[in-house]
Amino acid sequence: MKVDFIVLLLVFVAGGHDNAYTNNNTNLIFYPQDNKPMIANVEKEEHNCSMWAAISNDIEDGIIYDHLIGDIHSLKNLSQTINPDGWGIAYFPSFGEIQTIERGALRAYNDPNYDSVVIQLDISKPKIVLAHIRNCASGCCCHGCDTIPNPHPFSRNKNDHNWIFAHNGHVSKSLLYDLIGEEYLEENPPNGSGIPECDPADTSLIVDSELYFLYLLKNIEENNWNIINGVIGAITELASNDASSTLNFILSDGYNIWAFRKGASLYYLNDSLNNYCAVATIYPSGQQGNWQLLNNYELVSLSADETPTLISPLYVPGDVNGDNYVMGNDAVYSVRYFKGLGPPPPDSCWNDSTSCWLYSAGDTNGNCLFQGSDITYLVAFFKGYNRAIPWCPQTPPFNPSSQLKHGKYITNPITHEN
């Protein structure tokens, strides 16, 4: 049974907080706490790079052209002013096939080859397209010179899948080297997308984004190729080591698309009328319409056959009062709430299937309800009778044990199908 939620989240990782947005076409539904609509000021947003991707079994004519050339905030038009350092487009003609990647050193606005590639894609209708225009800040970079092709999207073949990746932001290269480790780097060295000006023999030319890609793949591999768990592990580690890193990315394995936001704006769209899902730095038409803004630390999964799925698990199971600890005062907080003496837990979601609120952190027995029995379960956990605090499978958290500070760690959590 498909369950929709309205989720109000308090962000714990790296101290960020963002408002949420209405979303009527996804598995989770997000609203700001004051329930007031918010529109991003596109004119004032600054981005290192701009990205766009789409997935469809049979996308309607003109969509690819409009989003990449024709619309006011198409990648071509954005490159006229804020993204001058080349362009790259990767696409999968069919699901699971090897990708084709086209690149240019000129800004897309001035490059007829960019137009030719986009027009051909609009005709051929590939299943997945990922496009990126660059404002270079790392590695092989000659800002505004029109001499270095955009190394985005990066690509790898791993686990019999062809992966493509684009990034908007900045990550410390020294941190990424440490986290990736020498052994994995020796087995999976950077390749600079095969661009001579990005030759990784000179390590100063290696782009932070390629290292970020490798780190994500390493974590996905270490999680038995579970992409969501791998991404969660990588992001948690990066954010805990460097709160200033900006981590927006779009990733595809040739079958699905994943997009994550920590940094500049990133929107996604489920357009069932025109038979596609998309994600973009800025909504191309200049009108937000049904484009939904991801909150910081939200991950969205897009496929050709299903509505988008949001993974927004920024809470700690058992941390009912939201102070990032699981302690006795969480039981007290729950008791006060149920007696009407205190506020509700800070994270909350409306469960349409039960017609009641679910406070995910307070659902300590993992039955997708917040009730008095959860207090009993939490107390039993403190006494050692319950070995772990589970979570509702419909709202799984980001790597919960790594977010605890001095409270009890949640070890060997009870697993659910999720």
C-alpha positions as a Markdown table, in Angstrom:
| # | Residue | x | y | z |
|---|---|---|---|---|
| 1 | Met | 0.0 | 0.0 | 0.0 |
| 2 | Lys | 1.4 | 3.4 | -0.9 |
| 3 | Val | 1.6 | 5.7 | 2.1 |
| 4 | Asp | 2.0 | 9.5 | 1.9 |
| 5 | Phe | 3.5 | 11.6 | 4.7 |
| 6 | Ile | 3.8 | 15.2 | 5.6 |
| 7 | Val | 7.2 | 15.5 | 7.3 |
| 8 | Leu | 8.5 | 18.3 | 9.5 |
| 9 | Leu | 12.2 | 17.8 | 10.1 |
| 10 | Leu | 14.9 | 19.3 | 12.4 |
| 11 | Val | 18.3 | 19.0 | 10.7 |
| 12 | Phe | 21.0 | 17.6 | 13.0 |
| 13 | Val | 23.9 | 17.1 | 10.7 |
| 14 | Ala | 26.3 | 20.0 | 10.4 |
| 15 | Gly | 23.8 | 22.3 | 12.2 |
| 16 | Gly | 21.7 | 23.2 | 9.2 |
| 17 | His | 18.0 | 23.8 | 8.9 |
| 18 | Asp | 15.9 | 24.4 | 5.8 |
| 19 | Asn | 12.2 | 24.9 | 5.1 |
| 20 | Ala | 10.4 | 22.2 | 3.3 |
| 21 | Tyr | 8.1 | 22.4 | 0.3 |
| 22 | Thr | 4.8 | 21.1 | -0.8 |
| 23 | Asn | 5.2 | 17.9 | -2.9 |
| 24 | Asn | 2.2 | 16.1 | -4.2 |
| 25 | Asn | 3.9 | 13.7 | -6.5 |
| 26 | Thr | 6.3 | 11.8 | -4.3 |
| 27 | Asn | 6.2 | 9.0 | -1.7 |
| 28 | Leu | 6.8 | 11.6 | 1.1 |
| 29 | Ile | 5.1 | 15.0 | 1.3 |
| 30 | Phe | 7.0 | 17.9 | 2.9 |
| 31 | Tyr | 5.7 | 21.3 | 4.1 |
| 32 | Pro | 7.3 | 24.2 | 6.0 |
| 33 | Gln | 6.3 | 24.4 | 9.6 |
| 34 | Asp | 4.4 | 27.7 | 9.1 |
| 35 | Asn | 2.7 | 26.1 | 6.0 |
| 36 | Lys | 3.5 | 29.2 | 3.9 |
| 37 | Pro | 4.7 | 28.8 | 0.3 |
| 38 | Met | 8.3 | 29.9 | -0.4 |
| 39 | Ile | 9.8 | 30.7 | -3.8 |
| 40 | Ala | 13.6 | 30.8 | -4.3 |
| 41 | Asn | 15.1 | 34.0 | -5.6 |
| 42 | Val | 16.6 | 32.6 | -8.7 |
| 43 | Glu | 18.2 | 35.9 | -9.7 |
| 44 | Lys | 20.3 | 36.1 | -6.6 |
| 45 | Glu | 21.3 | 32.4 | -6.3 |
| 46 | Glu | 24.9 | 31.7 | -6.9 |
| 47 | His | 26.1 | 28.3 | -8.1 |
| 48 | Asn | 29.5 | 26.8 | -8.8 |
| 49 | Cys | 28.0 | 24.8 | -11.6 |
| 50 | Ser | 24.5 | 24.0 | -12.9 |
| 51 | Met | 23.0 | 20.6 | -13.6 |
| 52 | Trp | 20.0 | 19.0 | -15.1 |
| 53 | Ala | 18.9 | 15.4 | -15.6 |
| 54 | Ala | 15.8 | 13.5 | -16.7 |
| 55 | Ile | 14.6 | 9.9 | -16.9 |
| 56 | Ser | 11.7 | 8.5 | -19.0 |
| 57 | Asn | 10.6 | 5.5 | -20.9 |
| 58 | Asp | 9.4 | 7.8 | -23.7 |
| 59 | Ile | 9.8 | 11.5 | -23.0 |
| 60 | Glu | 7.6 | 13.9 | -24.9 |
| 61 | Asp | 9.0 | 15.9 | -27.9 |
| 62 | Gly | 10.5 | 19.2 | -27.0 |
| 63 | Ile | 11.2 | 18.6 | -23.3 |
| 64 | Ile | 14.9 | 18.0 | -23.6 |
| 65 | Tyr | 15.2 | 20.9 | -26.1 |
| 66 | Asp | 13.3 | 23.4 | -23.9 |
| 67 | His | 15.2 | 22.5 | -20.7 |
| 68 | Leu | 18.6 | 22.6 | -22.2 |
| 69 | Ile | 18.2 | 25.3 | -24.9 |
| 70 | Gly | 14.8 | 27.1 | -25.1 |
| 71 | Asp | 13.7 | 28.0 | -21.6 |
| 72 | Ile | 14.8 | 31.1 | -19.9 |
| 73 | His | 16.8 | 29.2 | -17.3 |
| 74 | Ser | 17.9 | 26.5 | -19.6 |
| 75 | Leu | 21.5 | 25.4 | -19.2 |
| 76 | Lys | 22.4 | 27.2 | -22.4 |
| 77 | Asn | 21.0 | 30.5 | -21.1 |
| 78 | Leu | 22.6 | 30.0 | -17.7 |
| 79 | Ser | 26.0 | 29.6 | -19.3 |
| 80 | Gln | 25.7 | 33.0 | -20.9 |
| 81 | Thr | 26.4 | 34.6 | -17.5 |
| 82 | Ile | 27.2 | 32.3 | -14.6 |
| 83 | Asn | 28.6 | 29.0 | -16.0 |
| 84 | Pro | 31.2 | 29.8 | -18.7 |
| 85 | Asp | 33.6 | 26.9 | -18.4 |
| 86 | Gly | 32.4 | 24.3 | -20.8 |
| 87 | Trp | 29.6 | 21.8 | -20.9 |
| 88 | Gly | 29.1 | 18.0 | -20.7 |
| 89 | Ile | 26.1 | 15.8 | -21.5 |
| 90 | Ala | 26.0 | 12.1 | -20.7 |
| 91 | Tyr | 23.1 | 9.9 | -21.8 |
| 92 | Phe | 21.9 | 6.3 | -21.9 |
| 93 | Pro | 20.1 | 5.4 | -25.1 |
| 94 | Ser | 18.5 | 2.4 | -23.3 |
| 95 | Phe | 18.5 | 1.4 | -19.7 |
| 96 | Gly | 21.7 | -0.4 | -18.8 |
| 97 | Glu | 23.5 | 0.4 | -22.0 |
| 98 | Ile | 26.9 | 2.0 | -22.0 |
| 99 | Gln | 26.7 | 5.8 | -21.8 |
| 100 | Thr | 27.7 | 8.3 | -24.4 |
| 101 | Ile | 29.3 | 11.5 | -23.3 |
| 102 | Glu | 29.7 | 14.7 | -25.3 |
| 103 | Arg | 31.7 | 17.6 | -24.1 |
| 104 | Gly | 32.8 | 21.1 | -25.0 |
| 105 | Ala | 35.3 | 23.8 | -23.8 |
| 106 | Leu | 33.2 | 26.7 | -25.0 |
| 107 | Arg | 30.4 | 28.0 | -22.9 |
| 108 | Ala | 27.2 | 26.3 | -24.1 |
| 109 | Tyr | 25.7 | 29.6 | -25.1 |
| 110 | Asn | 28.5 | 30.1 | -27.7 |
| 111 | Asp | 29.0 | 26.5 | -28.9 |
| 112 | Pro | 27.0 | 25.2 | -31.9 |
| 113 | Asn | 28.1 | 21.7 | -31.0 |
| 114 | Tyr | 26.0 | 22.0 | -27.8 |
| 115 | Asp | 22.9 | 22.8 | -29.8 |
| 116 | Ser | 23.5 | 20.0 | -32.2 |
| 117 | Val | 23.9 | 17.4 | -29.4 |
| 118 | Val | 20.7 | 18.6 | -27.6 |
| 119 | Ile | 18.7 | 18.7 | -30.8 |
| 120 | Gln | 19.7 | 15.1 | -31.6 |
| 121 | Leu | 18.8 | 14.0 | -28.1 |
| 122 | Asp | 15.4 | 15.6 | -28.4 |
| 123 | Ile | 14.9 | 13.5 | -31.5 |
| 124 | Ser | 16.4 | 10.2 | -30.2 |
| 125 | Lys | 14.8 | 10.4 | -26.7 |
| 126 | Pro | 17.4 | 8.5 | -24.6 |
| 127 | Lys | 16.1 | 7.0 | -21.4 |
| 128 | Ile | 18.4 | 9.0 | -19.1 |
| 129 | Val | 20.2 | 12.3 | -19.8 |
| 130 | Leu | 22.6 | 14.2 | -17.4 |
| 131 | Ala | 23.8 | 17.6 | -18.4 |
| 132 | His | 26.3 | 19.9 | -16.6 |
| 133 | Ile | 27.7 | 23.4 | -17.2 |
| 134 | Arg | 30.7 | 24.4 | -15.3 |
| 135 | Asn | 32.0 | 27.4 | -13.3 |
| 136 | Cys | 35.4 | 25.8 | -12.5 |
| 137 | Ala | 36.9 | 26.1 | -9.0 |
| 138 | Ser | 39.0 | 23.0 | -8.6 |
| 139 | Gly | 41.6 | 20.9 | -10.5 |
| 140 | Cys | 42.0 | 21.5 | -14.2 |
| 141 | Cys | 40.6 | 25.0 | -14.6 |
| 142 | Cys | 41.1 | 28.1 | -16.7 |
| 143 | His | 38.1 | 30.3 | -15.8 |
| 144 | Gly | 36.5 | 31.9 | -18.8 |
| 145 | Cys | 39.3 | 30.7 | -21.2 |
| 146 | Asp | 37.2 | 28.4 | -23.4 |
| 147 | Thr | 40.2 | 26.0 | -23.5 |
| 148 | Ile | 39.4 | 23.0 | -21.2 |
| 149 | Pro | 36.4 | 20.7 | -22.0 |
| 150 | Asn | 34.1 | 20.2 | -19.0 |
| 151 | Pro | 35.2 | 16.9 | -17.2 |
| 152 | His | 31.6 | 16.5 | -15.9 |
| 153 | Pro | 29.8 | 14.2 | -16.1 |
| 154 | Phe | 32.4 | 11.7 | -14.8 |
| 155 | Ser | 31.8 | 8.0 | -15.5 |
| 156 | Arg | 32.9 | 4.6 | -14.2 |
| 157 | Asn | 32.0 | 1.0 | -14.9 |
| 158 | Lys | 31.5 | -0.8 | -11.5 |
| 159 | Asn | 29.6 | -3.9 | -10.6 |
| 160 | Asp | 28.6 | -4.4 | -14.2 |
| 161 | His | 26.8 | -1.0 | -14.2 |
| 162 | Asn | 27.8 | 2.1 | -16.0 |
| 163 | Trp | 27.8 | 5.1 | -13.6 |
| 164 | Ile | 27.7 | 8.8 | -14.4 |
| 165 | Phe | 28.0 | 11.6 | -12.0 |
| 166 | Ala | 27.9 | 15.4 | -11.8 |
| 167 | His | 28.5 | 17.7 | -8.8 |
| 168 | Asn | 27.8 | 21.3 | -7.9 |
| 169 | Gly | 29.9 | 22.5 | -5.0 |
| 170 | His | 33.2 | 22.1 | -3.3 |
| 171 | Val | 34.8 | 19.4 | -1.2 |
| 172 | Ser | 38.2 | 19.4 | 0.4 |
| 173 | Lys | 40.5 | 17.2 | -1.7 |
| 174 | Ser | 42.7 | 16.4 | 1.2 |
| 175 | Leu | 39.7 | 15.1 | 3.2 |
| 176 | Leu | 38.6 | 13.1 | 0.2 |
| 177 | Tyr | 42.0 | 11.5 | -0.2 |
| 178 | Asp | 42.0 | 10.5 | 3.5 |
| 179 | Leu | 38.5 | 9.1 | 3.4 |
| 180 | Ile | 39.0 | 7.2 | 0.1 |
| 181 | Gly | 42.3 | 5.7 | 1.2 |
| 182 | Glu | 45.4 | 4.7 | -0.8 |
| 183 | Glu | 44.3 | 1.2 | -1.6 |
| 184 | Tyr | 41.0 | 2.2 | -3.3 |
| 185 | Leu | 42.7 | 5.0 | -5.1 |
| 186 | Glu | 45.3 | 2.6 | -6.5 |
| 187 | Glu | 42.6 | 0.3 | -7.7 |
| 188 | Asn | 40.4 | 3.1 | -9.0 |
| 189 | Pro | 42.6 | 6.0 | -9.9 |
| 190 | Pro | 41.2 | 9.3 | -11.1 |
| 191 | Asn | 41.2 | 9.6 | -14.9 |
| 192 | Gly | 40.2 | 13.2 | -15.5 |
| 193 | Ser | 37.5 | 12.0 | -17.9 |
| 194 | Gly | 40.3 | 11.4 | -20.4 |
| 195 | Ile | 40.8 | 15.1 | -21.0 |
| 196 | Pro | 44.5 | 15.9 | -21.6 |
| 197 | Glu | 44.2 | 19.2 | -19.7 |
| 198 | Cys | 42.9 | 17.2 | -16.7 |
| 199 | Asp | 45.7 | 14.6 | -16.7 |
| 200 | Pro | 45.7 | 13.2 | -13.1 |
| 201 | Ala | 49.5 | 12.5 | -13.4 |
| 202 | Asp | 49.6 | 16.1 | -12.1 |
| 203 | Thr | 47.5 | 15.8 | -8.9 |
| 204 | Ser | 46.8 | 19.5 | -8.9 |
| 205 | Leu | 44.7 | 19.0 | -12.0 |
| 206 | Ile | 42.4 | 16.4 | -10.3 |
| 207 | Val | 38.9 | 17.8 | -9.8 |
| 208 | Asp | 37.4 | 17.5 | -6.3 |
| 209 | Ser | 34.2 | 16.3 | -7.9 |
| 210 | Glu | 35.9 | 13.2 | -9.3 |
| 211 | Leu | 37.2 | 12.3 | -5.9 |
| 212 | Tyr | 33.8 | 12.8 | -4.5 |
| 213 | Phe | 32.4 | 10.4 | -7.1 |
| 214 | Leu | 35.0 | 7.8 | -6.2 |
| 215 | Tyr | 34.2 | 8.2 | -2.5 |
| 216 | Leu | 30.5 | 7.7 | -3.1 |
| 217 | Leu | 31.2 | 4.6 | -5.2 |
| 218 | Lys | 33.5 | 3.2 | -2.6 |
| 219 | Asn | 30.8 | 3.6 | 0.1 |
| 220 | Ile | 28.1 | 2.0 | -2.2 |
| 221 | Glu | 30.4 | -0.9 | -2.9 |
| 222 | Glu | 31.1 | -1.3 | 0.9 |
| 223 | Asn | 27.4 | -1.4 | 1.4 |
| 224 | Asn | 26.9 | -4.4 | -1.0 |
| 225 | Trp | 25.9 | -2.0 | -3.8 |
| 226 | Asn | 23.0 | -0.6 | -1.8 |
| 227 | Ile | 23.0 | 2.9 | -3.2 |
| 228 | Ile | 20.9 | 4.6 | -0.6 |
| 229 | Asn | 22.9 | 3.1 | 2.3 |
| 230 | Gly | 26.2 | 3.9 | 0.5 |
| 231 | Val | 25.2 | 7.5 | -0.1 |
| 232 | Ile | 24.0 | 7.9 | 3.5 |
| 233 | Gly | 27.3 | 6.6 | 4.9 |
| 234 | Ala | 29.4 | 8.9 | 2.6 |
| 235 | Ile | 27.4 | 12.0 | 3.3 |
| 236 | Thr | 27.4 | 11.4 | 7.0 |
| 237 | Glu | 31.1 | 11.1 | 7.1 |
| 238 | Leu | 31.8 | 14.1 | 4.9 |
| 239 | Ala | 29.4 | 16.4 | 6.8 |
| 240 | Ser | 30.8 | 15.3 | 10.1 |
| 241 | Asn | 34.4 | 16.1 | 9.0 |
| 242 | Asp | 33.7 | 19.3 | 7.1 |
| 243 | Ala | 30.5 | 21.1 | 7.7 |
| 244 | Ser | 31.4 | 23.7 | 5.0 |
| 245 | Ser | 31.5 | 21.2 | 2.1 |
| 246 | Thr | 28.8 | 21.7 | -0.6 |
| 247 | Leu | 27.7 | 18.3 | -1.8 |
| 248 | Asn | 24.9 | 18.6 | -4.4 |
| 249 | Phe | 25.2 | 15.8 | -6.9 |
| 250 | Ile | 23.3 | 13.8 | -9.6 |
| 251 | Leu | 24.2 | 10.1 | -9.9 |
| 252 | Ser | 22.9 | 7.4 | -12.3 |
| 253 | Asp | 23.7 | 3.7 | -12.7 |
| 254 | Gly | 22.0 | 3.5 | -16.1 |
| 255 | Tyr | 18.7 | 2.5 | -14.6 |
| 256 | Asn | 17.8 | 5.1 | -12.1 |
| 257 | Ile | 18.8 | 8.6 | -11.0 |
| 258 | Trp | 19.7 | 9.8 | -7.5 |
| 259 | Ala | 20.1 | 13.5 | -6.6 |
| 260 | Phe | 21.2 | 14.9 | -3.3 |
| 261 | Arg | 21.3 | 18.4 | -1.9 |
| 262 | Lys | 23.6 | 20.0 | 0.6 |
| 263 | Gly | 24.4 | 23.5 | -0.7 |
| 264 | Ala | 22.8 | 25.5 | -3.5 |
| 265 | Ser | 19.3 | 24.9 | -4.6 |
| 266 | Leu | 18.3 | 21.6 | -6.3 |
| 267 | Tyr | 14.8 | 20.9 | -7.6 |
| 268 | Tyr | 13.0 | 17.8 | -8.8 |
| 269 | Leu | 9.9 | 17.2 | -10.9 |
| 270 | Asn | 7.5 | 14.4 | -11.5 |
| 271 | Asp | 5.6 | 15.2 | -14.7 |
| 272 | Ser | 3.3 | 12.2 | -15.3 |
| 273 | Leu | 1.5 | 14.1 | -18.1 |
| 274 | Asn | 4.7 | 14.3 | -20.2 |
| 275 | Asn | 6.0 | 11.0 | -18.9 |
| 276 | Tyr | 9.3 | 12.0 | -17.2 |
| 277 | Cys | 11.0 | 12.9 | -14.0 |
| 278 | Ala | 13.7 | 15.5 | -13.8 |
| 279 | Val | 16.1 | 17.2 | -11.4 |
| 280 | Ala | 17.7 | 20.6 | -11.9 |
| 281 | Thr | 19.7 | 23.3 | -10.2 |
| 282 | Ile | 17.1 | 25.8 | -11.2 |
| 283 | Tyr | 13.6 | 25.1 | -12.7 |
| 284 | Pro | 14.2 | 25.8 | -16.4 |
| 285 | Ser | 11.1 | 27.8 | -17.4 |
| 286 | Gly | 11.4 | 30.5 | -14.8 |
| 287 | Gln | 8.2 | 29.4 | -13.2 |
| 288 | Gln | 8.4 | 27.0 | -10.3 |
| 289 | Gly | 5.2 | 25.2 | -11.1 |
| 290 | Asn | 5.4 | 21.6 | -9.9 |
| 291 | Trp | 9.1 | 21.7 | -9.3 |
| 292 | Gln | 9.9 | 20.8 | -5.7 |
| 293 | Leu | 12.9 | 22.2 | -3.8 |
| 294 | Leu | 14.9 | 19.6 | -2.0 |
| 295 | Asn | 15.9 | 20.5 | 1.6 |
| 296 | Asn | 19.5 | 20.3 | 2.6 |
| 297 | Tyr | 20.4 | 16.6 | 3.3 |
| 298 | Glu | 17.5 | 15.3 | 1.3 |
| 299 | Leu | 18.1 | 12.5 | -1.3 |
| 300 | Val | 15.6 | 11.9 | -4.1 |
| 301 | Ser | 15.4 | 8.7 | -6.2 |
| 302 | Leu | 13.9 | 9.0 | -9.7 |
| 303 | Ser | 12.9 | 6.1 | -11.9 |
| 304 | Ala | 11.0 | 5.8 | -15.2 |
| 305 | Asp | 8.1 | 3.7 | -13.7 |
| 306 | Glu | 7.5 | 5.1 | -10.2 |
| 307 | Thr | 6.9 | 8.3 | -8.4 |
| 308 | Pro | 10.0 | 9.9 | -6.9 |
| 309 | Thr | 11.1 | 8.7 | -3.5 |
| 310 | Leu | 12.5 | 11.1 | -0.9 |
| 311 | Ile | 14.9 | 9.9 | 1.7 |
| 312 | Ser | 15.0 | 12.6 | 4.4 |
| 313 | Pro | 16.1 | 10.7 | 7.5 |
| 314 | Leu | 17.6 | 13.5 | 9.7 |
| 315 | Tyr | 16.6 | 12.3 | 13.1 |
| 316 | Val | 17.9 | 9.9 | 15.8 |
| 317 | Pro | 15.5 | 7.1 | 16.9 |
| 318 | Gly | 14.7 | 7.6 | 20.5 |
| 319 | Asp | 15.9 | 11.2 | 20.5 |
| 320 | Val | 12.4 | 12.4 | 21.2 |
| 321 | Asn | 13.3 | 16.0 | 22.3 |
| 322 | Gly | 15.7 | 16.6 | 19.4 |
| 323 | Asp | 18.8 | 17.4 | 21.3 |
| 324 | Asn | 20.9 | 14.6 | 19.5 |
| 325 | Tyr | 21.1 | 12.5 | 22.7 |
| 326 | Val | 19.0 | 9.4 | 23.6 |
| 327 | Met | 18.6 | 9.7 | 27.4 |
| 328 | Gly | 16.1 | 9.5 | 30.2 |
| 329 | Asn | 14.9 | 13.0 | 29.5 |
| 330 | Asp | 13.4 | 11.8 | 26.2 |
| 331 | Ala | 11.1 | 9.5 | 28.1 |
| 332 | Val | 10.1 | 12.5 | 30.3 |
| 333 | Tyr | 9.6 | 14.6 | 27.2 |
| 334 | Ser | 7.2 | 12.0 | 25.8 |
| 335 | Val | 5.2 | 11.7 | 29.1 |
| 336 | Arg | 4.8 | 15.5 | 29.2 |
| 337 | Tyr | 3.6 | 15.5 | 25.6 |
| 338 | Phe | 1.0 | 12.8 | 26.2 |
| 339 | Lys | -0.3 | 14.6 | 29.3 |
| 340 | Gly | -0.6 | 17.8 | 27.3 |
| 341 | Leu | 2.1 | 19.6 | 29.3 |
| 342 | Gly | 4.7 | 19.9 | 26.6 |
| 343 | Pro | 5.2 | 20.4 | 22.9 |
| 344 | Pro | 5.2 | 17.5 | 20.3 |
| 345 | Pro | 8.6 | 16.1 | 19.2 |
| 346 | Pro | 10.3 | 18.3 | 16.7 |
| 347 | Asp | 10.1 | 15.8 | 13.8 |
| 348 | Ser | 6.6 | 14.9 | 12.7 |
| 349 | Cys | 4.7 | 13.4 | 9.8 |
| 350 | Trp | 1.1 | 12.9 | 8.9 |
| 351 | Asn | 0.3 | 9.3 | 8.0 |
| 352 | Asp | -2.6 | 9.1 | 5.7 |
| 353 | Ser | -3.1 | 5.4 | 6.2 |
| 354 | Thr | -3.7 | 5.8 | 10.0 |
| 355 | Ser | -5.0 | 9.4 | 9.9 |
| 356 | Cys | -2.7 | 10.5 | 12.8 |
| 357 | Trp | 0.6 | 12.1 | 13.4 |
| 358 | Leu | 3.8 | 10.0 | 13.5 |
| 359 | Tyr | 6.8 | 11.4 | 15.4 |
| 360 | Ser | 9.5 | 9.3 | 14.0 |
| 361 | Ala | 12.1 | 9.8 | 16.7 |
| 362 | Gly | 9.5 | 8.9 | 19.3 |
| 363 | Asp | 8.4 | 5.7 | 17.6 |
| 364 | Thr | 10.9 | 3.7 | 19.6 |
| 365 | Asn | 9.3 | 0.3 | 19.0 |
| 366 | Gly | 9.2 | 0.8 | 15.2 |
| 367 | Asn | 5.5 | 0.2 | 14.6 |
| 368 | Cys | 5.0 | 3.5 | 12.8 |
| 369 | Leu | 2.9 | 5.0 | 15.6 |
| 370 | Phe | 3.9 | 7.2 | 18.5 |
| 371 | Gln | 2.1 | 5.9 | 21.6 |
| 372 | Gly | 2.5 | 5.3 | 25.3 |
| 373 | Ser | 4.0 | 1.9 | 24.5 |
| 374 | Asp | 7.0 | 3.7 | 23.0 |
| 375 | Ile | 7.8 | 5.1 | 26.4 |
| 376 | Thr | 7.6 | 1.7 | 27.9 |
| 377 | Tyr | 9.9 | 0.4 | 25.1 |
| 378 | Leu | 12.4 | 3.2 | 25.6 |
| 379 | Val | 12.6 | 2.7 | 29.4 |
| 380 | Ala | 13.1 | -1.0 | 28.8 |
| 381 | Phe | 16.0 | -0.1 | 26.4 |
| 382 | Phe | 17.7 | 1.9 | 29.1 |
| 383 | Lys | 17.3 | -1.0 | 31.5 |
| 384 | Gly | 18.9 | -3.4 | 29.0 |
| 385 | Tyr | 15.8 | -5.4 | 28.2 |
| 386 | Asn | 15.6 | -4.2 | 24.6 |
| 387 | Arg | 18.8 | -4.6 | 22.7 |
| 388 | Ala | 18.1 | -1.7 | 20.2 |
| 389 | Ile | 15.8 | 1.1 | 19.2 |
| 390 | Pro | 14.2 | 0.3 | 15.8 |
| 391 | Trp | 12.6 | 2.8 | 13.4 |
| 392 | Cys | 9.5 | 2.9 | 11.2 |
| 393 | Pro | 10.5 | 1.4 | 7.9 |
| 394 | Gln | 8.6 | 4.2 | 6.1 |
| 395 | Thr | 10.9 | 6.9 | 7.6 |
| 396 | Pro | 14.4 | 5.4 | 8.0 |
| 397 | Pro | 17.0 | 7.7 | 9.6 |
| 398 | Phe | 20.4 | 8.7 | 8.3 |
| 399 | Asn | 23.0 | 6.3 | 9.9 |
| 400 | Pro | 21.5 | 6.9 | 13.4 |
| 401 | Ser | 24.3 | 5.6 | 15.6 |
| 402 | Ser | 26.9 | 7.9 | 14.1 |
| 403 | Gln | 24.8 | 11.0 | 15.1 |
| 404 | Leu | 24.6 | 10.3 | 18.8 |
| 405 | Lys | 27.0 | 12.1 | 21.1 |
| 406 | His | 27.1 | 11.1 | 24.7 |
| 407 | Gly | 23.8 | 9.3 | 25.0 |
| 408 | Lys | 23.4 | 5.5 | 24.5 |
| 409 | Tyr | 24.5 | 4.3 | 21.1 |
| 410 | Ile | 22.0 | 2.4 | 19.1 |
| 411 | Thr | 23.9 | -0.8 | 18.1 |
| 412 | Asn | 22.7 | -3.6 | 15.9 |
| 413 | Pro | 19.4 | -1.9 | 15.2 |
| 414 | Ile | 16.4 | -4.1 | 14.5 |
| 415 | Thr | 16.1 | -4.3 | 10.7 |
| 416 | His | 12.9 | -3.8 | 8.7 |
| 417 | Glu | 12.2 | -4.2 | 5.1 |
| 418 | Asn | 12.7 | -0.7 | 3.7 |
